[in-house]
Each structure stands twice: as C-alpha cells, then as structure tokens.
C-alpha cells in the first residue's frame, strides 16, 4: 500500500470522526436547550462538520489518484 492510500484512509477516518463528534455536540442536551431558548447552534459543531467534510473530501480525492 502506498503512502497516498494510507494518508487517504487516515483522512477518511478523521473526517468521519469529526463529523460524528460534531453531530454529538450539536445534539447534546446543552446545545438543545440553547437552541430552544436562543435559537443558536454551537459554532463548535459547525466547525466539526466543515472540518470533517473537508477531510473526507480530501481523503476521497487522494484515493482516486
């Protein structure tokens, strides 16, 4: 297995982990209460979603080449 494929697999795993972690933050009890009272979702959840998506896309693009 080449280094690019190993890096691609690691990026995919990290991306999936970040997306899952962001989902857990978004659905936490404190976040749900905050959204119900103030209407704002935590910025940390969005950062995790975006970072995870970027890592996943980079991993997929590295797997293709």
mmJSON file of the N, C-alpha and C atoms, coordinates in Angstrom:
{"data_MODEL":{"atom_site":{
"group_PDB":["ATOM","ATOM","ATOM","ATOM","ATOM","ATOM","ATOM","ATOM","ATOM","ATOM","ATOM","ATOM","ATOM","ATOM","ATOM","ATOM","ATOM","ATOM","ATOM","ATOM","ATOM","ATOM","ATOM","ATOM","ATOM","ATOM","ATOM","ATOM","ATOM","ATOM","ATOM","ATOM","ATOM","ATOM","ATOM","ATOM","ATOM","ATOM","ATOM","ATOM","ATOM","ATOM","ATOM","ATOM","ATOM","ATOM","ATOM","ATOM","ATOM","ATOM","ATOM","ATOM","ATOM","ATOM","ATOM","ATOM","ATOM","ATOM","ATOM","ATOM","ATOM","ATOM","ATOM","ATOM","ATOM","ATOM","ATOM","ATOM","ATOM","ATOM","ATOM","ATOM","ATOM","ATOM","ATOM","ATOM","ATOM","ATOM","ATOM","ATOM","ATOM","ATOM","ATOM","ATOM","ATOM","ATOM","ATOM","ATOM","ATOM","ATOM","ATOM","ATOM","ATOM","ATOM","ATOM","ATOM","ATOM","ATOM","ATOM","ATOM","ATOM","ATOM","ATOM","ATOM","ATOM","ATOM","ATOM","ATOM","ATOM","ATOM","ATOM","ATOM","ATOM","ATOM","ATOM","ATOM","ATOM","ATOM","ATOM","ATOM","ATOM","ATOM","ATOM","ATOM","ATOM","ATOM","ATOM","ATOM","ATOM","ATOM","ATOM","ATOM","ATOM","ATOM","ATOM","ATOM","ATOM","ATOM","ATOM","ATOM","ATOM","ATOM","ATOM","ATOM","ATOM","ATOM","ATOM","ATOM","ATOM","ATOM","ATOM","ATOM","ATOM","ATOM","ATOM","ATOM","ATOM","ATOM","ATOM","ATOM","ATOM","ATOM","ATOM","ATOM","ATOM","ATOM","ATOM","ATOM","ATOM","ATOM","ATOM","ATOM","ATOM","ATOM","ATOM","ATOM","ATOM","ATOM","ATOM","ATOM","ATOM","ATOM","ATOM","ATOM","ATOM","ATOM","ATOM","ATOM","ATOM","ATOM","ATOM","ATOM","ATOM","ATOM","ATOM"],
"id":[1,2,3,4,5,6,7,8,9,10,11,12,13,14,15,16,17,18,19,20,21,22,23,24,25,26,27,28,29,30,31,32,33,34,35,36,37,38,39,40,41,42,43,44,45,46,47,48,49,50,51,52,53,54,55,56,57,58,59,60,61,62,63,64,65,66,67,68,69,70,71,72,73,74,75,76,77,78,79,80,81,82,83,84,85,86,87,88,89,90,91,92,93,94,95,96,97,98,99,100,101,102,103,104,105,106,107,108,109,110,111,112,113,114,115,116,117,118,119,120,121,122,123,124,125,126,127,128,129,130,131,132,133,134,135,136,137,138,139,140,141,142,143,144,145,146,147,148,149,150,151,152,153,154,155,156,157,158,159,160,161,162,163,164,165,166,167,168,169,170,171,172,173,174,175,176,177,178,179,180,181,182,183,184,185,186,187,188,189,190,191,192,193,194,195],
"type_symbol":["N","C","C","N","C","C","N","C","C","N","C","C","N","C","C","N","C","C","N","C","C","N","C","C","N","C","C","N","C","C","N","C","C","N","C","C","N","C","C","N","C","C","N","C","C","N","C","C","N","C","C","N","C","C","N","C","C","N","C","C","N","C","C","N","C","C","N","C","C","N","C","C","N","C","C","N","C","C","N","C","C","N","C","C","N","C","C","N","C","C","N","C","C","N","C","C","N","C","C","N","C","C","N","C","C","N","C","C","N","C","C","N","C","C","N","C","C","N","C","C","N","C","C","N","C","C","N","C","C","N","C","C","N","C","C","N","C","C","N","C","C","N","C","C","N","C","C","N","C","C","N","C","C","N","C","C","N","C","C","N","C","C","N","C","C","N","C","C","N","C","C","N","C","C","N","C","C","N","C","C","N","C","C","N","C","C","N","C","C","N","C","C","N","C","C"],
"label_atom_id":["N","CA","C","N","CA","C","N","CA","C","N","CA","C","N","CA","C","N","CA","C","N","CA","C","N","CA","C","N","CA","C","N","CA","C","N","CA","C","N","CA","C","N","CA","C","N","CA","C","N","CA","C","N","CA","C","N","CA","C","N","CA","C","N","CA","C","N","CA","C","N","CA","C","N","CA","C","N","CA","C","N","CA","C","N","CA","C","N","CA","C","N","CA","C","N","CA","C","N","CA","C","N","CA","C","N","CA","C","N","CA","C","N","CA","C","N","CA","C","N","CA","C","N","CA","C","N","CA","C","N","CA","C","N","CA","C","N","CA","C","N","CA","C","N","CA","C","N","CA","C","N","CA","C","N","CA","C","N","CA","C","N","CA","C","N","CA","C","N","CA","C","N","CA","C","N","CA","C","N","CA","C","N","CA","C","N","CA","C","N","CA","C","N","CA","C","N","CA","C","N","CA","C","N","CA","C","N","CA","C","N","CA","C","N","CA","C","N","CA","C","N","CA","C","N","CA","C"],
"label_alt_id":[null,null,null,null,null,null,null,null,null,null,null,null,null,null,null,null,null,null,null,null,null,null,null,null,null,null,null,null,null,null,null,null,null,null,null,null,null,null,null,null,null,null,null,null,null,null,null,null,null,null,null,null,null,null,null,null,null,null,null,null,null,null,null,null,null,null,null,null,null,null,null,null,null,null,null,null,null,null,null,null,null,null,null,null,null,null,null,null,null,null,null,null,null,null,null,null,null,null,null,null,null,null,null,null,null,null,null,null,null,null,null,null,null,null,null,null,null,null,null,null,null,null,null,null,null,null,null,null,null,null,null,null,null,null,null,null,null,null,null,null,null,null,null,null,null,null,null,null,null,null,null,null,null,null,null,null,null,null,null,null,null,null,null,null,null,null,null,null,null,null,null,null,null,null,null,null,null,null,null,null,null,null,null,null,null,null,null,null,null,null,null,null,null,null,null],
"label_comp_id":["UNK","UNK","UNK","UNK","UNK","UNK","UNK","UNK","UNK","UNK","UNK","UNK","UNK","UNK","UNK","UNK","UNK","UNK","UNK","UNK","UNK","UNK","UNK","UNK","UNK","UNK","UNK","UNK","UNK","UNK","UNK","UNK","UNK","UNK","UNK","UNK","UNK","UNK","UNK","UNK","UNK","UNK","UNK","UNK","UNK","UNK","UNK","UNK","UNK","UNK","UNK","UNK","UNK","UNK","UNK","UNK","UNK","UNK","UNK","UNK","UNK","UNK","UNK","UNK","UNK","UNK","UNK","UNK","UNK","UNK","UNK","UNK","UNK","UNK","UNK","UNK","UNK","UNK","UNK","UNK","UNK","UNK","UNK","UNK","UNK","UNK","UNK","UNK","UNK","UNK","UNK","UNK","UNK","UNK","UNK","UNK","UNK","UNK","UNK","UNK","UNK","UNK","UNK","UNK","UNK","UNK","UNK","UNK","UNK","UNK","UNK","UNK","UNK","UNK","UNK","UNK","UNK","UNK","UNK","UNK","UNK","UNK","UNK","UNK","UNK","UNK","UNK","UNK","UNK","UNK","UNK","UNK","UNK","UNK","UNK","UNK","UNK","UNK","UNK","UNK","UNK","UNK","UNK","UNK","UNK","UNK","UNK","UNK","UNK","UNK","UNK","UNK","UNK","UNK","UNK","UNK","UNK","UNK","UNK","UNK","UNK","UNK","UNK","UNK","UNK","UNK","UNK","UNK","UNK","UNK","UNK","UNK","UNK","UNK","UNK","UNK","UNK","UNK","UNK","UNK","UNK","UNK","UNK","UNK","UNK","UNK","UNK","UNK","UNK","UNK","UNK","UNK","UNK","UNK","UNK"],
"label_asym_id":["A","A","A","A","A","A","A","A","A","A","A","A","A","A","A","A","A","A","A","A","A","A","A","A","A","A","A","A","A","A","A","A","A","A","A","A","A","A","A","A","A","A","A","A","A","A","A","A","A","A","A","A","A","A","A","A","A","A","A","A","A","A","A","A","A","A","A","A","A","A","A","A","A","A","A","A","A","A","A","A","A","A","A","A","A","A","A","A","A","A","A","A","A","A","A","A","A","A","A","A","A","A","A","A","A","A","A","A","A","A","A","A","A","A","A","A","A","A","A","A","A","A","A","A","A","A","A","A","A","A","A","A","A","A","A","A","A","A","A","A","A","A","A","A","A","A","A","A","A","A","A","A","A","A","A","A","A","A","A","A","A","A","A","A","A","A","A","A","A","A","A","A","A","A","A","A","A","A","A","A","A","A","A","A","A","A","A","A","A","A","A","A","A","A","A"],
"label_entity_id":["1","1","1","1","1","1","1","1","1","1","1","1","1","1","1","1","1","1","1","1","1","1","1","1","1","1","1","1","1","1","1","1","1","1","1","1","1","1","1","1","1","1","1","1","1","1","1","1","1","1","1","1","1","1","1","1","1","1","1","1","1","1","1","1","1","1","1","1","1","1","1","1","1","1","1","1","1","1","1","1","1","1","1","1","1","1","1","1","1","1","1","1","1","1","1","1","1","1","1","1","1","1","1","1","1","1","1","1","1","1","1","1","1","1","1","1","1","1","1","1","1","1","1","1","1","1","1","1","1","1","1","1","1","1","1","1","1","1","1","1","1","1","1","1","1","1","1","1","1","1","1","1","1","1","1","1","1","1","1","1","1","1","1","1","1","1","1","1","1","1","1","1","1","1","1","1","1","1","1","1","1","1","1","1","1","1","1","1","1","1","1","1","1","1","1"],
"label_seq_id":[1,1,1,2,2,2,3,3,3,4,4,4,5,5,5,6,6,6,7,7,7,8,8,8,9,9,9,10,10,10,11,11,11,12,12,12,13,13,13,14,14,14,15,15,15,16,16,16,17,17,17,18,18,18,19,19,19,20,20,20,21,21,21,22,22,22,23,23,23,24,24,24,25,25,25,26,26,26,27,27,27,28,28,28,29,29,29,30,30,30,31,31,31,32,32,32,33,33,33,34,34,34,35,35,35,36,36,36,37,37,37,38,38,38,39,39,39,40,40,40,41,41,41,42,42,42,43,43,43,44,44,44,45,45,45,46,46,46,47,47,47,48,48,48,49,49,49,50,50,50,51,51,51,52,52,52,53,53,53,54,54,54,55,55,55,56,56,56,57,57,57,58,58,58,59,59,59,60,60,60,61,61,61,62,62,62,63,63,63,64,64,64,65,65,65],
"pdbx_PDB_ins_code":[null,null,null,null,null,null,null,null,null,null,null,null,null,null,null,null,null,null,null,null,null,null,null,null,null,null,null,null,null,null,null,null,null,null,null,null,null,null,null,null,null,null,null,null,null,null,null,null,null,null,null,null,null,null,null,null,null,null,null,null,null,null,null,null,null,null,null,null,null,null,null,null,null,null,null,null,null,null,null,null,null,null,null,null,null,null,null,null,null,null,null,null,null,null,null,null,null,null,null,null,null,null,null,null,null,null,null,null,null,null,null,null,null,null,null,null,null,null,null,null,null,null,null,null,null,null,null,null,null,null,null,null,null,null,null,null,null,null,null,null,null,null,null,null,null,null,null,null,null,null,null,null,null,null,null,null,null,null,null,null,null,null,null,null,null,null,null,null,null,null,null,null,null,null,null,null,null,null,null,null,null,null,null,null,null,null,null,null,null,null,null,null,null,null,null],
"Cartn_x":[0.849,0.0,0.896,0.576,1.403,1.058,1.952,1.734,0.483,0.189,-1.002,-2.277,-2.319,-3.514,-3.655,-2.538,-2.587,-3.076,-2.555,-2.985,-4.468,-4.913,-6.32,-7.221,-6.836,-7.633,-7.671,-6.528,-6.485,-7.375,-7.328,-8.176,-9.653,-10.011,-11.401,-11.847,-10.996,-11.335,-11.448,-10.496,-10.533,-11.764,-12.076,-13.249,-14.539,-14.661,-15.854,-15.93,-14.792,-14.772,-15.178,-14.688,-15.047,-16.534,-17.059,-18.486,-19.318,-18.94,-19.667,-19.566,-18.382,-18.172,-19.004,-19.041,-19.868,-21.344,-21.772,-23.167,-23.501,-22.571,-22.786,-22.858,-22.011,-22.05,-23.353,-23.775,-24.991,-26.222,-26.242,-27.402,-27.256,-26.256,-26.103,-27.239,-27.448,-28.539,-28.359,-27.154,-26.889,-27.143,-26.776,-26.998,-28.486,-29.225,-30.659,-31.372,-30.96,-31.546,-31.2,-29.948,-29.525,-30.28,-30.493,-31.25,-32.706,-33.265,-34.667,-34.86,-33.908,-34.048,-33.546,-32.415,-31.81,-31.823,-32.047,-32.096,-30.756,-29.673,-28.348,-27.751,-27.205,-26.467,-25.02,-24.327,-22.934,-22.033,-21.174,-20.252,-19.284,-18.958,-18.028,-18.567,-19.88,-20.481,-20.309,-20.539,-20.378,-18.922,-18.008,-16.588,-16.226,-16.765,-16.505,-17.103,-18.327,-18.959,-18.133,-17.719,-16.968,-15.587,-14.908,-13.594,-13.673,-14.69,-14.871,-15.164,-15.993,-16.311,-15.074,-14.269,-13.046,-12.092,-11.904,-11.02,-11.533,-12.843,-13.415,-13.239,-13.476,-13.317,-11.862,-10.938,-9.516,-9.128,-9.665,-9.381,-9.904,-11.114,-11.687,-10.894,-10.501,-9.734,-8.358,-7.756,-6.456,-6.601,-7.732,-7.934,-8.062,-8.596,-8.789,-7.481,-6.455,-5.197,-4.131],
"Cartn_y":[-1.17,0.0,1.235,2.167,3.364,4.356,5.323,6.346,7.171,7.435,8.221,7.512,6.205,5.454,5.426,5.328,5.345,6.706,7.765,9.119,9.303,8.78,8.901,8.185,7.012,6.255,6.979,7.513,8.265,9.505,10.214,11.393,11.028,9.907,9.471,9.143,8.465,8.108,9.356,10.27,11.515,12.337,12.405,13.138,12.57,11.248,10.617,10.865,10.811,11.069,12.49,13.453,14.852,15.102,14.499,14.66,14.06,12.873,12.238,13.072,13.581,14.402,15.685,16.311,17.498,17.199,16.037,15.627,15.437,14.842,14.651,15.998,16.928,18.267,18.971,18.858,19.514,18.981,17.679,17.067,16.916,17.525,17.429,18.172,17.846,18.458,19.969,20.398,21.832,22.566,21.95,22.573,22.647,21.603,21.605,22.681,22.833,23.878,25.252,25.439,26.717,27.051,26.062,26.307,26.611,25.952,26.194,27.591,28.04,29.347,30.497,30.303,31.403,31.219,30.008,29.759,29.59,29.554,29.433,28.055,27.469,26.224,26.566,25.675,25.972,26.018,27.008,27.17,26.0,25.4,24.272,23.108,22.886,21.805,22.062,23.296,23.619,23.501,23.87,23.74,22.274,21.418,19.976,19.425,19.843,19.389,19.79,21.04,21.545,20.891,20.792,20.15,18.682,17.994,16.592,16.414,17.296,17.212,17.479,18.447,18.751,17.559,16.974,15.807,14.645,14.415,13.304,13.528,14.744,15.037,14.891,15.372,15.201,13.73,12.95,11.518,10.814,11.155,10.542,10.934,12.195,12.631,11.956,11.706,11.024,9.548,8.945,7.545,7.342,8.329,8.209,8.234,8.872,9.011,8.156],
"Cartn_z":[0.0,0.0,0.0,-0.865,-0.965,0.139,0.304,1.326,1.06,-0.226,-0.55,-0.119,-0.281,0.119,1.638,2.339,3.8,4.29,3.696,4.066,3.746,2.609,2.22,3.222,3.654,4.62,5.963,6.381,7.639,7.549,6.43,6.251,6.286,5.685,5.723,7.14,7.892,9.271,10.136,9.987,10.757,10.374,9.082,8.631,9.194,9.17,9.738,11.242,11.906,13.345,13.683,12.911,13.15,12.895,11.852,11.568,12.693,13.155,14.256,15.525,15.809,17.006,16.929,15.768,15.578,15.758,15.276,15.447,16.922,17.666,19.103,19.83,19.449,20.064,19.713,18.466,18.013,18.751,19.046,19.686,21.191,21.784,23.236,23.932,25.192,25.955,26.074,26.354,26.469,25.172,24.06,22.766,22.445,22.778,22.511,23.332,24.578,25.422,24.867,24.468,23.899,22.629,21.765,20.528,20.836,21.851,22.202,22.785,23.574,24.224,23.358,22.742,21.994,20.499,20.049,18.626,17.95,18.716,18.107,18.363,17.331,17.463,17.806,18.501,18.852,17.62,17.588,16.458,16.373,17.517,17.529,16.701,16.74,15.961,14.471,14.048,12.633,12.187,13.059,12.732,12.544,13.41,13.282,11.989,11.649,10.407,9.195,9.143,7.998,7.917,9.06,9.07,8.672,9.152,8.781,7.312,6.768,5.341,4.492,4.892,4.139,4.178,5.361,5.473,4.63,4.659,3.893,2.389,1.937,0.503,0.084,0.907,0.594,0.556,1.508,1.517,0.285,-0.131,-1.328,-2.565,-2.636,-3.809,-3.862,-2.712,-2.699,-3.057,-2.733,-3.081,-4.583,-5.262,-6.706,-7.475,-6.929,-7.663,-7.103],
"occupancy":[1.0,1.0,1.0,1.0,1.0,1.0,1.0,1.0,1.0,1.0,1.0,1.0,1.0,1.0,1.0,1.0,1.0,1.0,1.0,1.0,1.0,1.0,1.0,1.0,1.0,1.0,1.0,1.0,1.0,1.0,1.0,1.0,1.0,1.0,1.0,1.0,1.0,1.0,1.0,1.0,1.0,1.0,1.0,1.0,1.0,1.0,1.0,1.0,1.0,1.0,1.0,1.0,1.0,1.0,1.0,1.0,1.0,1.0,1.0,1.0,1.0,1.0,1.0,1.0,1.0,1.0,1.0,1.0,1.0,1.0,1.0,1.0,1.0,1.0,1.0,1.0,1.0,1.0,1.0,1.0,1.0,1.0,1.0,1.0,1.0,1.0,1.0,1.0,1.0,1.0,1.0,1.0,1.0,1.0,1.0,1.0,1.0,1.0,1.0,1.0,1.0,1.0,1.0,1.0,1.0,1.0,1.0,1.0,1.0,1.0,1.0,1.0,1.0,1.0,1.0,1.0,1.0,1.0,1.0,1.0,1.0,1.0,1.0,1.0,1.0,1.0,1.0,1.0,1.0,1.0,1.0,1.0,1.0,1.0,1.0,1.0,1.0,1.0,1.0,1.0,1.0,1.0,1.0,1.0,1.0,1.0,1.0,1.0,1.0,1.0,1.0,1.0,1.0,1.0,1.0,1.0,1.0,1.0,1.0,1.0,1.0,1.0,1.0,1.0,1.0,1.0,1.0,1.0,1.0,1.0,1.0,1.0,1.0,1.0,1.0,1.0,1.0,1.0,1.0,1.0,1.0,1.0,1.0,1.0,1.0,1.0,1.0,1.0,1.0,1.0,1.0,1.0,1.0,1.0,1.0],
"B_iso_or_equiv":[0.0,0.0,0.0,0.0,0.0,0.0,0.0,0.0,0.0,0.0,0.0,0.0,0.0,0.0,0.0,0.0,0.0,0.0,0.0,0.0,0.0,0.0,0.0,0.0,0.0,0.0,0.0,0.0,0.0,0.0,0.0,0.0,0.0,0.0,0.0,0.0,0.0,0.0,0.0,0.0,0.0,0.0,0.0,0.0,0.0,0.0,0.0,0.0,0.0,0.0,0.0,0.0,0.0,0.0,0.0,0.0,0.0,0.0,0.0,0.0,0.0,0.0,0.0,0.0,0.0,0.0,0.0,0.0,0.0,0.0,0.0,0.0,0.0,0.0,0.0,0.0,0.0,0.0,0.0,0.0,0.0,0.0,0.0,0.0,0.0,0.0,0.0,0.0,0.0,0.0,0.0,0.0,0.0,0.0,0.0,0.0,0.0,0.0,0.0,0.0,0.0,0.0,0.0,0.0,0.0,0.0,0.0,0.0,0.0,0.0,0.0,0.0,0.0,0.0,0.0,0.0,0.0,0.0,0.0,0.0,0.0,0.0,0.0,0.0,0.0,0.0,0.0,0.0,0.0,0.0,0.0,0.0,0.0,0.0,0.0,0.0,0.0,0.0,0.0,0.0,0.0,0.0,0.0,0.0,0.0,0.0,0.0,0.0,0.0,0.0,0.0,0.0,0.0,0.0,0.0,0.0,0.0,0.0,0.0,0.0,0.0,0.0,0.0,0.0,0.0,0.0,0.0,0.0,0.0,0.0,0.0,0.0,0.0,0.0,0.0,0.0,0.0,0.0,0.0,0.0,0.0,0.0,0.0,0.0,0.0,0.0,0.0,0.0,0.0,0.0,0.0,0.0,0.0,0.0,0.0],
"pdbx_formal_charge":[null,null,null,null,null,null,null,null,null,null,null,null,null,null,null,null,null,null,null,null,null,null,null,null,null,null,null,null,null,null,null,null,null,null,null,null,null,null,null,null,null,null,null,null,null,null,null,null,null,null,null,null,null,null,null,null,null,null,null,null,null,null,null,null,null,null,null,null,null,null,null,null,null,null,null,null,null,null,null,null,null,null,null,null,null,null,null,null,null,null,null,null,null,null,null,null,null,null,null,null,null,null,null,null,null,null,null,null,null,null,null,null,null,null,null,null,null,null,null,null,null,null,null,null,null,null,null,null,null,null,null,null,null,null,null,null,null,null,null,null,null,null,null,null,null,null,null,null,null,null,null,null,null,null,null,null,null,null,null,null,null,null,null,null,null,null,null,null,null,null,null,null,null,null,null,null,null,null,null,null,null,null,null,null,null,null,null,null,null,null,null,null,null,null,null],
"auth_seq_id":[1,1,1,2,2,2,3,3,3,4,4,4,5,5,5,6,6,6,7,7,7,8,8,8,9,9,9,10,10,10,11,11,11,12,12,12,13,13,13,14,14,14,15,15,15,16,16,16,17,17,17,18,18,18,19,19,19,20,20,20,21,21,21,22,22,22,23,23,23,24,24,24,25,25,25,26,26,26,27,27,27,28,28,28,29,29,29,30,30,30,31,31,31,32,32,32,33,33,33,34,34,34,35,35,35,36,36,36,37,37,37,38,38,38,39,39,39,40,40,40,41,41,41,42,42,42,43,43,43,44,44,44,45,45,45,46,46,46,47,47,47,48,48,48,49,49,49,50,50,50,51,51,51,52,52,52,53,53,53,54,54,54,55,55,55,56,56,56,57,57,57,58,58,58,59,59,59,60,60,60,61,61,61,62,62,62,63,63,63,64,64,64,65,65,65],
"auth_comp_id":["UNK","UNK","UNK","UNK","UNK","UNK","UNK","UNK","UNK","UNK","UNK","UNK","UNK","UNK","UNK","UNK","UNK","UNK","UNK","UNK","UNK","UNK","UNK","UNK","UNK","UNK","UNK","UNK","UNK","UNK","UNK","UNK","UNK","UNK","UNK","UNK","UNK","UNK","UNK","UNK","UNK","UNK","UNK","UNK","UNK","UNK","UNK","UNK","UNK","UNK","UNK","UNK","UNK","UNK","UNK","UNK","UNK","UNK","UNK","UNK","UNK","UNK","UNK","UNK","UNK","UNK","UNK","UNK","UNK","UNK","UNK","UNK","UNK","UNK","UNK","UNK","UNK","UNK","UNK","UNK","UNK","UNK","UNK","UNK","UNK","UNK","UNK","UNK","UNK","UNK","UNK","UNK","UNK","UNK","UNK","UNK","UNK","UNK","UNK","UNK","UNK","UNK","UNK","UNK","UNK","UNK","UNK","UNK","UNK","UNK","UNK","UNK","UNK","UNK","UNK","UNK","UNK","UNK","UNK","UNK","UNK","UNK","UNK","UNK","UNK","UNK","UNK","UNK","UNK","UNK","UNK","UNK","UNK","UNK","UNK","UNK","UNK","UNK","UNK","UNK","UNK","UNK","UNK","UNK","UNK","UNK","UNK","UNK","UNK","UNK","UNK","UNK","UNK","UNK","UNK","UNK","UNK","UNK","UNK","UNK","UNK","UNK","UNK","UNK","UNK","UNK","UNK","UNK","UNK","UNK","UNK","UNK","UNK","UNK","UNK","UNK","UNK","UNK","UNK","UNK","UNK","UNK","UNK","UNK","UNK","UNK","UNK","UNK","UNK","UNK","UNK","UNK","UNK","UNK","UNK"],
"auth_asym_id":["A","A","A","A","A","A","A","A","A","A","A","A","A","A","A","A","A","A","A","A","A","A","A","A","A","A","A","A","A","A","A","A","A","A","A","A","A","A","A","A","A","A","A","A","A","A","A","A","A","A","A","A","A","A","A","A","A","A","A","A","A","A","A","A","A","A","A","A","A","A","A","A","A","A","A","A","A","A","A","A","A","A","A","A","A","A","A","A","A","A","A","A","A","A","A","A","A","A","A","A","A","A","A","A","A","A","A","A","A","A","A","A","A","A","A","A","A","A","A","A","A","A","A","A","A","A","A","A","A","A","A","A","A","A","A","A","A","A","A","A","A","A","A","A","A","A","A","A","A","A","A","A","A","A","A","A","A","A","A","A","A","A","A","A","A","A","A","A","A","A","A","A","A","A","A","A","A","A","A","A","A","A","A","A","A","A","A","A","A","A","A","A","A","A","A"],
"auth_atom_id":["N","CA","C","N","CA","C","N","CA","C","N","CA","C","N","CA","C","N","CA","C","N","CA","C","N","CA","C","N","CA","C","N","CA","C","N","CA","C","N","CA","C","N","CA","C","N","CA","C","N","CA","C","N","CA","C","N","CA","C","N","CA","C","N","CA","C","N","CA","C","N","CA","C","N","CA","C","N","CA","C","N","CA","C","N","CA","C","N","CA","C","N","CA","C","N","CA","C","N","CA","C","N","CA","C","N","CA","C","N","CA","C","N","CA","C","N","CA","C","N","CA","C","N","CA","C","N","CA","C","N","CA","C","N","CA","C","N","CA","C","N","CA","C","N","CA","C","N","CA","C","N","CA","C","N","CA","C","N","CA","C","N","CA","C","N","CA","C","N","CA","C","N","CA","C","N","CA","C","N","CA","C","N","CA","C","N","CA","C","N","CA","C","N","CA","C","N","CA","C","N","CA","C","N","CA","C","N","CA","C","N","CA","C","N","CA","C","N","CA","C","N","CA","C","N","CA","C"],
"pdbx_PDB_model_num":[1,1,1,1,1,1,1,1,1,1,1,1,1,1,1,1,1,1,1,1,1,1,1,1,1,1,1,1,1,1,1,1,1,1,1,1,1,1,1,1,1,1,1,1,1,1,1,1,1,1,1,1,1,1,1,1,1,1,1,1,1,1,1,1,1,1,1,1,1,1,1,1,1,1,1,1,1,1,1,1,1,1,1,1,1,1,1,1,1,1,1,1,1,1,1,1,1,1,1,1,1,1,1,1,1,1,1,1,1,1,1,1,1,1,1,1,1,1,1,1,1,1,1,1,1,1,1,1,1,1,1,1,1,1,1,1,1,1,1,1,1,1,1,1,1,1,1,1,1,1,1,1,1,1,1,1,1,1,1,1,1,1,1,1,1,1,1,1,1,1,1,1,1,1,1,1,1,1,1,1,1,1,1,1,1,1,1,1,1,1,1,1,1,1,1]
}}}
